[in-house]
Amino acid sequence: MLGQNLTRLLRGPATAFYRLRMDGLFGGVAIQHGNNKPKSLHKTRRIWLPNIQKVTVYSAILDKKLKLRMTSRILRTIDKKGGLDNYLLETKDKNIASELGLELKQTLQKALQAK
């Protein structure tokens, strides 16, 4: 169910995202392809990988620590929003762009309704 909604949200080929791994918070960051172009103008293909970190983040609503893989960009965004819970609840689904992120958002919303 989430997979179908996620592909609809992403509006693009699913292969563009980080090795099709949707088990972290990547914020839509993908592998970049391009060329190295030195002074000799001999182009060589290369890729740029996203800066992915394994981080333990605390969720105040769920009252537990979660081990997640996320990009450093998302870490800065979480700090800016004031925590993982605020980031997930205030961010649109299309900007979260991962199955794990959408599942966490749904569990947070259910936990808030239960309180």
Secondary structure, DSSP 4 states (H G I P E B T S, - for coil): -HHHHHHHHH-S-GGGBGGG--SSB-TT-B-EEEEE--TT---EEEEE---EEEEEEEETTTTEEEEEEEEHHHHHHHHHHTSHHHHHHHS-HHHH-SHHHHHHHHHHHHHHHH-
